[in-house]
Amino acid sequence: MGTGDKIHADSGDPESLSARPSTYERIRNAPTDFHIVARAANEASAESGTHHGRVGPSPRRAARRLAGVDWHAYAECYDLLCSVNPAYRELLTEFGNFVRGAGLRQGAEILDLGGGTGNFFSLGLPRQIAVSSRLIHLDSDSRMVSIAQRKYDEQQLQVRTIRRDAHTFVFPAASLDCILSVNALYAMPNPVAVLRKAFHWLRPGGRLFLVNLGRVLDSADWRAFLLRTNVRDLGVVRALRILLTDGRVIARANERIADAQRVGQFWTHSTEEFGTTLQHLGYELDEIRPVYRGYSDLVIAHKPSVVGPSEHPATPGDLDDRYV
């Protein structure tokens, strides 16, 4: 998710805090003042790490949060937040444009790797391609898969859903025409090993659409962005209500993600590093650039029609290297 102005909370002095109006009083008194509303939203978040002039969580809070991201809870709230996130909708458009120009054959096998709640098949994939292809959804979280399956059923999309870990699941070599993965690899224990496996799953000439979260998340920046872009359409109260209900669940998860990124538990990279990793694995890059407000990188790539020996994994031990 890129750069943006961070809205920091005021001093945490108890007297000044008790004297302040409530969040909703601020909304009523200044419904069009974005900066006041954004600050109120930040203060209302119990997980905010910007109090007392401190950027980021305290060491004690960070240690608690590294216990893990609750992907079940994340799944329940994910779609509502995505629906009000213009940066996410841009990724859906990017994928639709990519698929239209990818030249996929009739009956192409398309894998959504870490497919989450199924938005890229149900919302991003053009209908004529969806019904003429064999679609596969792979994700390890049962709630994500359940929500995705419900969408597919409602839209009468024939999708093979698989709840398995990408590290252990195996597709036949050269069996897939296209693989997409959107902001999923970064959280996997060994993303480079998964990318190496994906290379073998692709047919020669097979296409890759990959978005990966490479920079550390900043929840305050995203709250400010979502308020700024939704106040006009939804109104201040409704936009803030979303951010303080479902949005709070996502914000807490994002803060845990950021903690894991900072300590190297989750993969972070620059655009250049990401491209170099994929080239090292044998992919030929067609396009690479930052997306998602600069927090992620988009790669469109393909597997060469003729793969040289150097482009195969050298040894099984290479699969244990988390990053290259």
C-alpha positions in Angstrom: 0.0 0.0 0.0 3.0 4.0 -0.7 3.4 7.2 0.9 0.9 9.6 2.4 0.5 12.1 5.2 0.4 10.5 8.6 -2.2 11.9 11.0 -0.7 11.7 14.5 -2.7 11.7 17.7 -2.3 14.6 20.2 -0.5 14.3 23.5 -1.7 11.5 25.8 -2.0 13.7 28.8 -5.0 12.3 30.8 -6.5 15.7 31.6 -6.4 16.9 28.0 -7.8 13.5 26.9 -10.8 13.8 29.3 -11.5 17.3 28.2 -11.7 16.5 24.5 -15.1 16.0 22.8 -16.0 12.5 21.7 -15.4 11.2 18.2 -19.0 11.7 17.2 -19.2 15.2 18.7 -16.3 16.1 16.6 -18.1 14.8 13.5 -21.2 16.8 14.3 -19.3 20.0 15.0 -17.0 19.8 12.0 -18.4 17.3 9.5 -16.4 18.6 6.6 -13.0 19.0 8.3 -11.2 15.9 7.1 -8.1 16.4 9.4 -10.2 16.6 12.5 -12.2 13.4 11.5 -9.0 11.6 10.6 -7.4 12.5 13.9 -10.6 11.3 15.8 -10.4 8.0 13.9 -6.9 7.5 15.0 -7.6 8.3 18.6 -10.5 5.9 18.6 -8.3 3.0 17.6 -7.0 1.2 20.7 -4.2 -0.3 18.7 -2.8 3.0 17.4 1.0 3.3 18.0 1.3 7.0 17.4 0.4 8.3 21.0 2.9 10.1 23.2 4.9 11.2 20.1 5.9 7.5 19.4 5.7 6.2 15.8 4.9 2.5 15.8 3.9 0.1 18.6 5.6 -0.2 22.0 7.9 -3.3 22.2 5.4 -5.0 24.6 2.5 -4.4 22.2 4.6 -5.5 19.2 5.5 -8.7 21.0 1.9 -9.5 21.6 0.9 -8.8 18.0 3.6 -11.0 16.6 1.6 -14.0 17.9 -0.1 -14.0 14.5 -2.7 -12.4 12.2 -6.3 -13.6 12.7 -7.0 -14.4 9.0 -10.5 -15.7 9.9 -11.5 -12.3 11.3 -9.7 -10.6 8.5 -11.7 -12.6 6.0 -15.0 -11.6 7.6 -14.3 -7.9 7.1 -12.1 -7.9 4.1 -14.6 -7.4 1.3 -16.3 -4.4 2.9 -13.0 -2.6 3.3 -12.0 -3.5 -0.3 -15.3 -2.2 -1.6 -14.4 1.3 -0.3 -10.7 1.1 -1.3 -10.0 2.7 -4.7 -6.5 1.3 -4.7 -7.9 -2.2 -4.4 -10.4 -1.6 -7.2 -7.5 -0.5 -9.4 -5.9 -3.9 -8.9 -9.1 -5.6 -10.1 -9.1 -3.4 -13.2 -5.4 -4.2 -13.8 -6.1 -7.9 -13.7 -9.1 -7.6 -16.0 -7.0 -5.7 -18.5 -4.1 -8.2 -18.2 -6.3 -11.2 -18.8 -8.0 -9.7 -21.9 -4.6 -9.2 -23.5 -3.0 -12.4 -22.3 -4.1 -14.5 -25.3 -5.2 -17.4 -23.1 -6.4 -20.5 -25.0 -10.0 -21.9 -24.7 -10.1 -24.1 -21.6 -7.0 -22.4 -20.1 -6.2 -23.4 -16.5 -5.9 -20.4 -14.3 -4.8 -20.6 -10.6 -5.4 -17.9 -8.0 -2.6 -18.6 -5.6 -3.6 -17.4 -2.1 -7.0 -16.5 -3.6 -8.5 -15.2 -0.3 -12.2 -14.3 -0.6 -12.3 -14.9 -4.4 -12.6 -11.3 -5.6 -10.2 -11.7 -8.6 -12.2 -14.5 -10.1 -15.6 -13.1 -9.1 -15.0 -9.4 -9.8 -11.9 -9.0 -11.8 -12.1 -11.8 -14.4 -14.1 -11.0 -17.5 -17.1 -13.3 -17.7 -16.4 -14.6 -21.1 -12.9 -15.8 -20.0 -14.3 -17.1 -16.7 -16.8 -19.4 -18.3 -14.3 -20.7 -21.0 -11.5 -21.4 -18.5 -10.7 -24.0 -15.8 -10.4 -21.9 -12.6 -8.6 -23.1 -9.5 -8.6 -21.3 -6.1 -5.9 -22.2 -3.6 -5.8 -20.8 -0.1 -4.9 -22.3 3.3 -7.6 -20.4 5.4 -10.9 -22.2 5.7 -12.9 -19.0 6.2 -11.4 -17.3 3.1 -12.2 -20.4 1.0 -15.8 -20.6 2.4 -16.5 -16.9 1.5 -15.0 -17.4 -2.0 -17.0 -20.5 -2.6 -20.2 -18.7 -1.7 -19.4 -16.0 -4.3 -18.6 -18.5 -7.0 -21.9 -20.4 -6.3 -23.9 -17.1 -6.4 -22.3 -16.2 -9.8 -22.5 -19.8 -11.1 -18.8 -19.9 -11.7 -17.2 -23.3 -11.9 -14.1 -23.0 -9.7 -12.2 -25.8 -8.0 -11.5 -24.5 -4.5 -8.6 -26.1 -2.6 -7.9 -25.4 1.1 -4.2 -26.4 1.3 -0.9 -24.8 2.0 0.9 -23.7 -1.2 4.2 -25.0 0.2 2.9 -28.6 0.3 0.3 -28.7 -2.4 1.6 -29.9 -5.9 0.2 -29.4 -9.3 1.6 -31.4 -12.3 4.5 -29.8 -14.0 3.6 -27.5 -17.0 -0.1 -27.9 -16.3 -1.2 -24.3 -15.8 -1.6 -21.5 -18.3 -1.8 -18.6 -15.9 -1.1 -17.9 -12.2 -2.3 -14.9 -10.4 -1.4 -14.0 -6.8 -2.4 -10.7 -5.1 -0.9 -9.6 -1.8 -0.6 -13.2 -0.5 3.0 -14.3 -1.0 4.5 -11.8 1.4 2.9 -13.6 4.4 3.9 -17.2 3.4 6.8 -18.7 5.3 8.9 -19.4 2.2 7.6 -17.2 -0.7 10.5 -17.8 -2.9 10.0 -21.6 -2.7 6.4 -21.1 -3.7 7.4 -18.9 -6.7 9.9 -21.6 -7.7 7.1 -24.2 -7.6 4.8 -21.9 -9.5 7.4 -21.7 -12.3 7.3 -25.4 -12.7 3.5 -25.5 -12.7 3.3 -23.1 -15.6 3.4 -24.3 -19.1 6.1 -22.9 -21.4 4.8 -19.5 -22.3 2.5 -19.5 -19.3 1.6 -16.1 -17.8 2.1 -14.7 -14.3 0.1 -11.8 -12.8 1.7 -11.1 -9.4 1.1 -8.3 -6.9 3.1 -8.5 -3.6 3.1 -6.3 -0.6 6.8 -5.3 -0.4 6.7 -2.3 1.9 5.8 -2.0 5.6 2.1 -1.2 6.1 1.1 2.1 7.8 -2.4 1.8 9.2 -2.7 5.5 10.0 -1.8 6.4 6.4 -4.5 4.0 5.1 -7.1 5.3 7.5 -6.5 8.8 6.3 -6.6 7.7 2.6 -9.8 5.8 3.0 -11.5 8.7 4.8 -10.3 11.2 2.3 -11.5 9.2 -0.7 -14.9 8.1 0.8 -16.2 11.1 2.7 -17.7 12.7 -0.4 -19.5 9.6 -1.6 -20.5 8.0 1.7 -20.6 11.0 4.1 -18.4 11.5 7.1 -20.5 9.4 9.5 -20.9 6.4 7.3 -17.2 6.4 6.2 -16.0 6.7 9.8 -18.5 4.0 11.0 -17.0 1.5 8.5 -13.5 2.4 9.6 -14.3 2.0 13.3 -16.1 -1.3 12.9 -14.9 -3.6 10.1 -12.0 -1.2 9.5 -10.7 -1.6 13.0 -10.4 -5.4 12.6 -8.5 -4.8 9.4 -6.3 -2.2 11.0 -5.4 -4.5 13.9 -4.5 -7.2 11.4 -2.5 -4.7 9.3 -0.6 -3.6 12.4 0.4 -7.2 13.2 1.4 -7.6 9.5 3.6 -4.5 9.8 5.2 -5.8 13.0 6.0 -9.1 11.2 7.4 -7.1 8.3 9.7 -5.1 10.5 11.3 -8.1 12.1 11.6 -10.1 8.9 8.9 -12.6 9.6 7.0 -11.4 6.5 8.8 -10.6 3.2 9.6 -7.0 2.3 11.4 -5.9 -0.8 12.0 -3.0 -3.2 10.6 -3.1 -6.7 14.1 -3.8 -8.0 14.7 -6.6 -5.5 11.4 -8.2 -6.4 12.1 -8.2 -10.1 15.6 -9.6 -9.6 14.2 -12.5 -7.5 11.8 -13.4 -10.2 14.4 -13.3 -12.9 16.7 -15.4 -10.8 13.9 -18.0 -10.7 13.7 -18.1 -14.5 10.7 -15.8 -15.2 10.9 -13.3 -18.0 9.5 -10.0 -16.9 7.1 -8.2 -19.2 6.2 -5.3 -16.8 7.1 -4.3 -13.3 6.1 -1.3 -11.3 4.8 -0.1 -7.9 1.0 -0.3 -7.3 -1.4 -0.1 -4.4 -0.2 3.4 -3.5 3.4 2.3 -3.6 3.1 -0.4 -1.0 3.0 -3.3 -3.4 4.7 -4.2 -6.7 2.9 -5.5 -9.8 4.8 -8.0 -12.0 3.5 -9.3 -15.3 5.8 -12.1 -16.5 5.9 -15.4 -18.4 7.7 -18.6 -18.4 10.1 -18.9 -21.4 9.0 -21.2 -24.2 12.4 -22.9 -23.9 13.7 -23.2 -20.4 17.5 -23.5 -19.9 19.1 -25.7 -17.3 20.1 -22.7 -15.2 16.5 -21.7 -14.8 15.6 -24.9 -12.9 16.1 -25.1 -9.1 19.7 -26.2 -8.6 19.2 -28.3 -5.5 16.4 -29.1 -3.1 18.2 -26.9 -0.5 17.4 -23.8 -2.6 13.8 -24.2 -1.6 14.7 -23.5 2.0 16.0 -20.0 1.2 13.2 -17.7 2.1 14.4 -14.8 0.0 17.1 -14.4 -2.6 
